């Protein structure tokens, strides 16, 4: 005889339902991403540009932190 589960059946069903819903959402997101990647009108951003923008944001955040420290 198999061991009896200590998890209520409703919880197991809810977890399975959540997993199915997540899989459907994830598949939908992947399909949307592939459609966007295949679209000739998609504007691509180079890694160099992303790094430049990120560095600029980090500098702005750091400057804000310094201003807050000085006024505290």
N, C-alpha and C positions, 0 to 999 in steps of 0.2 A: 504494500500500500504506500503511495507517495506521501511525502511529508505534507502536512496541512500548512497552507500559507498563513502567515500572521497578518498579512495586509488585506484589508477588506476588499472584496471584489469590486465595489464601486470605485475605489481608489485606483485599482489596476486598470479598470476600463477607462477612467478619466485620463490616466497617464498614456494609455494607448491612443485615445482620441487626440490628446495633445500632440503626440508624436506624429500622427497622421496629418494633423493640421499644419504642423511645422514643416513636414516634408513637402506638402502641397505649396506652402508659402515659399519655401526655399527654391523649389523647382520653378515657380513663377518668376522669382527674382533672377534666377540664372537665365531663363529664357528672355526676360526683358533686357538683361545685360548683353546677351548675345545679339539680340536685334539691334540694340544701340551700337554695338561694336561694328556690326555689318552695315550700318546706315552710312552712306557716303557723306551725309551732311554733318556727321559727328565731328566735333572739334576736339582734337587731341591736345593734351598738354604734356610737354616733355618733362622728364625727370628733373632736368636742370631748372626748369621754371618752377616746378613744385618745391624744389629745395630752396630756391630764391625767395619764393613767397613765404615758406615756412620760417626761414631765417628772419625775414622782415617781421613776421608776427611775433616770433620769440623776442626780438629786440624791443618791439612795442610793449609786450607783456613785462619784460624785465624793466623797462623804463617806468612803467606804471607801478611796479612793485617798489622801485627806488623812491618814486614820488610819495607813495603811501608811507614808507618807512620814515622819510624826512618829516612828514606832517604829523606823525604819531607822537 
